Amino acid sequence: MGNFVLLRFIGFCVLLGLIACESDELDPAKSEGPTRRFVYRGITGVSMGGGASATLGFRRPELFDFVGVMGGPLADATSFGRMLSRGWMGGFCELSELEAMMAEGHDLDDESAFCGLYTDRARQDIQATEMAVPREYLPADQAPLLESVSDYNNWWRGPDGGRGGSFHRDKLFNSFEDISKSFGNALYHFNPDVPWAAPGVTKAWLDQSHEARCAEPVILENYYNAEYNPRGEYPVITVCEGVHRDPERSEAAKLGRILPETPRTKSVAVLLAVDLNRNGRRDYGEPVIMNAYERYRDWGADGISSEEEPGYDPVSNPDPHGDDFNSQTNPSGTEGDWRYQPGEPFDDFGLDGVDGTEDFGEGNNAHDYSQGWQHFMALDAGRLLEALPQDQLSRLDIYMDAGIRDFLNTVIHSNWLWARLMSRVEPDQRTQLLDFDALRFPDDRVFNPNYFDRSKLRQFTYLRYGHVDANENQILSGDGNHVGTVSQVLGRVQMALSVGQAVWPKPDLEPRRNPAGQEGYSGVDSFDSIALGRSRTFSYVLPPEYYDPERSQERYPVLYFLHGQGQEHEDMVASGLIFQTAMAESQRPGVSDWSKFIIIFPDGHCYDDVDDCHSGTFWNDFVTGEQRSRFEADFWELVDVVDNRYRTRAPEEVPSSETDP
């Protein structure tokens, strides 16, 4: 999701202080012994761009040497789906309770009809359970730092500092619509008329105003749901939303919340609710439902819950078979991993979970997911990472970061993505770091993202930023939040590029003339996209002395940096001064901080005519199937354009003895 001010922060800091080169005619390394193939191309991104860089990089690993994943809410779709289903769509009372209340004349439109976090009967299944930071990183007397939690009527937004945008409830719904258009609506049965929307939604209905859609919602009869409409007797409707903005900035204002009295003026086409009282709108206690896959017991591949495993004791032996999933201590565990595993019991009743409705998947002796869920999982960076061929994984460098207080729980999603990696690579190939200070040289007072103790990095590095002992003022200023404090913002972006450029062998650290103020070294370029059928723009930063005649034969690695949702690639150009300075010089005599490389900022912003896309494409081909929304194809076309237009470096096999930076 978007971080609307990330590079605007960097601009403020500045004021203050397919592939054409992949031919079969490559010169083989003239050396005996093992080699490593370098294609001299990397990809990284932040927030929306962080998840996209992981998806693109793991889908086409042969095209990259380095993949950076910075604060991506969609870094691991399984973890994101867990947060969505148990939290952002959770907190509703059981059907039996709601029906009992209606029998007593209750209209279900006040807080007594809800079982969310801020009620006196909050459901246990929406409480925080995941640790943001492994226990060993915390002082012995400090309480665990846990995930942020939400319920459907109260979406946690945290403090304003370091959030990277307002992220009010209405804007978050826009983000979810963009995700559905990009990945498919994973929550329900497939809608052939509008693939990103809930069942029953039509193009004609979408063409109406929000007011008209709220006045006349889509109504589905006999739409079953095991939890809240098992007899199919209640109508199921599209929902209308609002946002509670508290001018006093009270504790309640931190929540992307809706109250019973909040005006419902925004029609949401991606969700369905059960209209228990049949009044044509979702009232406060009426549940939003999900029919994404056949219900199953998440007991692991052995098909036995821990409580039923021989020798179980809740204190001395809580996991006799050793199969409970934990992203840090047992990443290969399958019990409680929020994925169906062969061997786990399931109800072969179809997506609605109700026997005898002849629903999709019912009675076929296989566990089924909705078509949208399958498409979503096909683009899941976690699954793509698990499926990477070992030879491709072994030649990639991967760098990840996440904020320990990120209100979108990117630290949890990143923990789960890291778990996919932990089970595949040896301990000496990977490392986890807590905040940038872990990389400081002993004599340095502050962290320098251009000059730090690189011996602490590994081929696979995961850095959680934020201070576990931060005081209240630091937390309010954004410590560990989605984008972080001003210094964390700057450090994160520089760190990702600093790590990425160091991957390439034989770095050119010769000082160069700083191109600051010279025309043509950074700016906006364009090309005619065949994939989209329109002109496309992108931004670029070129290395120092790129245009000098004596360097006309030099060729350079290229690193793609993908921006966040709501951001535009032009915003990134202001950072070019920082990056070019690092390539040109340093505080140490005779060397530059960075090697020389080209930086490309692709366009991930929406166009007005792209099916009402709000603020981000996620660099996927939208499920609408229209040419104007083929954004992944457009990205690969851009890679081709860059290789033909700029002096990028050709792939080569490099002796392993020469690959140390």
Order of alpha helices (4+ residues) and beta strands (2+ residues): alpha-beta-beta-alpha-beta-alpha-alpha-beta-alpha-alpha-alpha-beta-beta-beta-beta-alpha-alpha-alpha-beta-alpha-beta-beta-alpha-alpha-beta-beta-beta-alpha-beta-alpha-beta
